[in-house]
Amino acid sequence: MLIDSYNPQEPLFNEAIFLVFPMCHGYIYITGKTNRKYRISNMRRRERGATNHSLTDSQIFPTVARYAIYHIVTSDGGQLTVSKLRDIMLENPQLTSLSIDDLLRILGKHPEMFDLEETDREKSQSNVVLAFELQICDQPKKCGGYPTCKDMHICKYFLQNKCRQEQPNRCQFGHYLHSEHNLPILREKYMDNIDPRKLKEWIQKHHNRLFWTSRPPQVCTYYNTAGGCSKNDTCQFLHLCSYYIKRSCKFDSKCSRSHALKSERNIEILREHGIDIERDQDEIIDILNESAT
């Protein structure tokens, strides 16, 4: 006889002496004069459930965080409702007993990672977004690298699809989100398993303006060569005499390259990088020199 459960008031065996053989195909074979076998799949499920309930929030948080961050970053809008996120969590055997309240409690304990955007609807329909942004190192050649530096070594212009270096290895700031330096940082954020293309899209859509403008603009290298810069007004760098910025130009007004710090295009670039153009010109030049060192 094959059963999935039994009545605890009913004796399991007719005989006092019996043998239990090794488990095979989900059954325990119990032999005696009755020669009956009992399915233990329900027992397994009960054991799994007991295990889930015995785990603490801190024990299951890495799994919750990895699932949540992966699906938030790769979603179209960079956010998911608590209800949708919980449905995704149930795919993991460790989290089959996770309730909406459990998930809300765990997310609420980590405001540095998750932010709940409440709506007029019930809490399960609140949107979950990431509460952090990846920071970018301004001096990747001088910072000492990971773990001293925990900012990403990546070109901001690459992230904006504006870097002029089509060959990644020629850009001094790097185009590899999964580089040897960046991977440990992403791992700490539970983001190391995310496709770099999806990660780049998330950064483009959901990082605020300060992310792009924290570093002062640079003087265009190509502009200061004999061939000049072919991008003209579409160039993202300042078209200025590099010696003028260093206060060492010998030609002054007779210089073949521009000394017009506040030309129309240069003003646009300075503003994009958060520099107040009403500041004294010498102060702005000091800022540009500091970024070049």
C-alpha positions as CSV (number, residue, x, y, z in Angstrom):
1,M,0.0,0.0,0.0
2,L,1.3,3.5,-0.9
3,I,0.4,6.4,1.3
4,D,1.5,10.1,1.6
5,S,0.4,10.5,5.2
6,Y,-0.9,8.4,8.0
7,N,-3.2,8.6,11.1
8,P,-1.0,8.9,14.2
9,Q,-3.7,7.0,16.1
10,E,-3.4,4.1,13.8
11,P,-0.5,1.6,14.3
12,L,1.9,1.7,11.4
13,F,3.0,-2.0,11.7
14,N,1.3,-5.2,12.5
15,E,4.5,-6.7,13.6
16,A,6.8,-5.6,16.4
17,I,9.9,-6.6,14.4
18,F,10.7,-4.9,11.1
19,L,13.6,-3.8,8.9
20,V,14.2,-0.3,7.3
21,F,16.1,-0.4,4.1
22,P,18.0,2.5,2.4
23,M,15.8,5.2,0.8
24,C,15.3,4.7,-2.9
25,H,13.2,6.8,-5.4
26,G,11.5,8.8,-2.6
27,Y,10.4,5.7,-0.6
28,I,11.4,4.0,2.6
29,Y,10.7,0.2,2.3
30,I,9.6,-1.2,5.6
31,T,9.3,-5.0,5.7
32,G,7.5,-7.2,8.1
33,K,4.6,-9.5,7.5
34,T,2.6,-6.5,6.2
35,N,5.4,-5.6,3.6
36,R,4.1,-2.0,3.3
37,K,6.0,1.0,1.9
38,Y,5.5,4.7,2.7
39,R,6.2,7.7,0.6
40,I,8.4,10.3,2.3
41,S,8.1,13.2,-0.1
42,N,5.9,15.0,2.3
43,M,8.3,14.4,5.1
44,R,11.0,16.0,2.9
45,R,8.9,19.0,2.3
46,R,8.1,19.4,6.0
47,E,11.8,19.2,6.8
48,R,12.7,21.8,4.2
49,G,10.0,24.1,5.6
50,A,11.4,23.6,9.1
51,T,14.9,24.5,7.8
52,N,13.6,27.7,6.2
53,H,11.9,28.8,9.4
54,S,15.1,28.1,11.4
55,L,17.2,30.4,9.4
56,T,17.8,33.9,10.8
57,D,17.4,37.1,8.8
58,S,21.2,37.6,8.7
59,Q,21.7,34.0,7.3
60,I,19.3,34.4,4.4
61,F,20.1,38.1,3.7
62,P,22.9,37.4,1.2
63,T,20.5,35.2,-0.8
64,V,17.7,37.8,-0.6
65,A,20.1,40.6,-1.5
66,R,21.6,38.8,-4.5
67,Y,18.2,37.8,-5.9
68,A,16.7,41.3,-5.3
69,I,19.6,43.3,-6.7
70,Y,19.9,41.1,-9.8
71,H,16.3,41.4,-10.7
72,I,16.0,45.1,-9.8
73,V,19.0,46.0,-12.0
74,T,17.9,43.8,-14.9
75,S,14.2,44.9,-14.8
76,D,13.0,47.5,-17.3
77,G,12.3,50.2,-14.8
78,G,15.0,49.6,-12.2
79,Q,12.4,48.7,-9.6
80,L,10.1,45.9,-8.6
81,T,7.1,45.7,-6.2
82,V,7.5,43.8,-3.0
83,S,5.0,41.3,-4.1
84,K,6.8,40.6,-7.4
85,L,10.1,40.4,-5.6
86,R,8.7,37.9,-3.2
87,D,7.4,35.7,-6.0
88,I,10.9,35.6,-7.5
89,M,12.4,34.7,-4.1
90,L,10.1,31.6,-3.9
91,E,12.1,30.1,-6.8
92,N,14.9,29.5,-4.4
93,P,14.6,26.4,-2.2
94,Q,16.0,28.3,0.7
95,L,13.3,30.9,0.5
96,T,10.1,28.9,-0.1
97,S,8.7,30.0,3.3
98,L,9.5,33.7,2.8
99,S,6.4,35.8,3.4
100,I,5.7,39.4,2.3
101,D,6.2,40.5,6.0
102,D,9.5,38.6,6.1
103,L,10.7,40.3,3.0
104,L,9.6,43.8,4.2
105,R,11.4,43.2,7.5
106,I,14.6,42.1,5.9
107,L,14.7,44.9,3.4
108,G,13.9,47.4,6.1
109,K,16.9,46.3,8.1
110,H,19.2,47.4,5.2
111,P,18.3,51.0,4.2
112,E,21.8,51.4,2.9
113,M,21.0,48.9,0.1
114,F,17.2,49.1,-0.4
115,D,14.7,51.8,-0.5
116,L,10.9,51.3,-0.4
117,E,8.9,53.8,-2.3
118,E,5.5,53.6,-0.7
119,T,2.3,54.0,-2.7
120,D,-1.4,54.5,-1.9
121,R,-1.8,50.8,-2.2
122,E,-1.0,48.1,0.3
123,K,2.6,47.6,1.4
124,S,3.1,44.6,-0.9
125,Q,2.7,47.0,-3.8
126,S,5.5,49.3,-2.6
127,N,8.3,49.7,-5.1
128,V,11.7,48.4,-4.1
129,V,14.7,50.3,-5.6
130,L,18.4,50.3,-4.8
131,A,19.4,52.9,-2.3
132,F,23.1,53.2,-3.4
133,E,25.0,54.2,-6.5
134,L,28.4,53.0,-7.6
135,Q,31.1,55.5,-7.1
136,I,33.9,56.2,-9.6
137,C,37.5,56.8,-8.8
138,D,38.9,60.1,-10.1
139,Q,42.6,59.0,-9.8
140,P,42.7,55.3,-10.8
141,K,46.5,55.4,-11.5
142,K,47.3,56.9,-8.1
143,C,44.7,55.5,-5.6
144,G,46.5,52.2,-4.8
145,G,43.7,49.9,-6.0
146,Y,41.4,47.6,-4.2
147,P,40.9,47.3,-1.2
148,T,42.4,50.7,-0.4
149,C,40.2,52.2,-3.1
150,K,36.6,50.9,-3.3
151,D,35.4,53.1,-6.1
152,M,35.0,51.8,-9.6
153,H,37.8,52.1,-12.1
154,I,35.7,52.9,-15.2
155,C,35.5,55.7,-17.8
156,K,32.5,57.9,-17.2
157,Y,32.4,58.8,-20.9
158,F,32.3,55.1,-21.7
159,L,29.2,54.7,-19.4
160,Q,27.6,57.6,-21.3
161,N,28.6,56.1,-24.7
162,K,30.6,59.3,-25.3
163,C,34.2,58.1,-25.0
164,R,36.3,58.8,-28.1
165,Q,38.5,55.8,-27.5
166,E,37.0,53.1,-29.5
167,Q,39.7,50.7,-28.4
168,P,39.0,50.0,-24.6
169,N,42.7,49.3,-23.8
170,R,43.7,52.8,-24.9
171,C,41.4,54.6,-22.5
172,Q,43.3,55.4,-19.3
173,F,40.1,55.0,-17.2
174,G,39.1,51.6,-18.5
175,H,36.0,50.2,-20.2
176,Y,35.7,46.9,-18.2
177,L,33.1,46.8,-15.5
178,H,34.3,43.3,-14.6
179,S,37.9,44.2,-14.4
180,E,40.2,42.7,-11.7
181,H,39.7,45.9,-9.6
182,N,36.0,46.2,-10.1
183,L,34.8,42.6,-9.5
184,P,35.5,42.6,-5.7
185,I,33.6,45.9,-5.4
186,L,30.7,44.5,-7.3
187,R,30.8,41.3,-5.2
188,E,30.4,43.3,-2.0
189,K,27.3,44.8,-3.6
190,Y,26.0,41.4,-4.7
191,M,26.3,42.6,-8.3
192,D,29.2,40.5,-9.6
193,N,26.8,38.0,-11.4
194,I,25.1,40.8,-13.5
195,D,25.8,41.0,-17.2
196,P,28.0,44.1,-17.7
197,R,25.7,45.4,-20.4
198,K,22.7,45.3,-18.0
199,L,24.8,46.9,-15.3
200,K,25.8,49.7,-17.7
201,E,22.2,50.3,-18.7
202,W,21.2,50.6,-15.0
203,I,23.9,53.1,-14.3
204,Q,22.9,55.2,-17.3
205,K,19.3,55.3,-16.2
206,H,19.4,55.5,-12.5
207,H,22.5,57.3,-11.3
208,N,21.9,61.0,-10.6
209,R,23.6,63.9,-12.3
210,L,26.3,64.2,-9.7
211,F,27.6,60.8,-10.7
212,W,28.6,62.2,-14.1
213,T,29.8,65.6,-13.0
214,S,31.9,65.1,-9.9
215,R,35.2,65.2,-11.8
216,P,36.2,68.6,-13.4
217,P,36.5,68.5,-17.2
218,Q,39.7,67.9,-18.9
219,V,41.5,69.8,-21.7
220,C,41.2,68.1,-25.0
221,T,44.5,66.3,-25.9
222,Y,43.7,66.2,-29.6
223,Y,43.0,69.9,-29.8
224,N,46.5,70.5,-28.6
225,T,48.1,68.4,-31.4
226,A,49.1,69.5,-34.9
227,G,46.1,67.6,-36.4
228,G,43.6,69.2,-34.0
229,C,40.3,67.7,-32.8
230,S,37.9,66.6,-35.5
231,K,34.8,66.6,-33.1
232,N,34.7,70.4,-32.8
233,D,31.6,71.4,-30.9
234,T,30.6,67.8,-30.2
235,C,33.8,67.2,-28.2
236,Q,33.2,66.5,-24.5
237,F,36.6,68.1,-23.5
238,L,37.7,71.8,-23.3
239,H,39.2,73.2,-26.4
240,L,41.8,75.3,-24.7
241,C,45.6,75.7,-24.9
242,S,47.0,73.3,-22.5
243,Y,49.9,75.7,-21.7
244,Y,47.4,78.5,-21.0
245,I,45.7,76.3,-18.4
246,K,49.2,75.6,-16.8
247,R,49.9,79.4,-17.0
248,S,53.0,78.7,-19.1
249,C,52.0,79.7,-22.6
250,K,54.6,82.0,-24.2
251,F,52.5,83.3,-27.0
252,D,49.7,84.9,-25.0
253,S,47.2,86.6,-27.4
254,K,49.2,85.4,-30.4
255,C,48.7,81.7,-29.5
256,S,47.2,79.7,-32.3
257,R,45.1,77.8,-29.8
258,S,42.2,79.2,-27.7
259,H,42.7,81.0,-24.4
260,A,38.9,81.7,-24.2
261,L,38.0,79.8,-21.1
262,K,34.4,81.2,-21.2
263,S,33.7,80.5,-24.9
264,E,30.1,79.3,-25.5
265,R,31.1,75.6,-25.8
266,N,33.5,75.7,-22.8
267,I,30.8,77.3,-20.7
268,E,28.4,74.4,-21.5
269,I,31.1,71.8,-20.5
270,L,31.9,73.6,-17.3
271,R,28.3,73.8,-16.3
272,E,27.8,70.1,-17.1
273,H,30.5,69.4,-14.6
274,G,29.0,71.5,-11.9
275,I,31.4,74.4,-12.1
276,D,30.0,77.9,-11.4
277,I,31.0,80.0,-14.4
278,E,30.4,83.1,-12.4
279,R,33.6,82.3,-10.4
280,D,36.8,84.2,-11.1
281,Q,38.6,82.8,-14.1
282,D,41.8,82.1,-12.1
283,E,39.8,80.1,-9.6
284,I,38.3,78.0,-12.5
285,I,41.8,77.4,-13.9
286,D,43.0,76.3,-10.4
287,I,40.2,73.7,-10.4
288,L,41.2,72.4,-13.8
289,N,44.8,72.2,-12.8
290,E,43.9,70.2,-9.6
291,S,42.0,67.6,-11.7
292,A,45.0,67.2,-14.1
293,T,47.4,66.4,-11.3
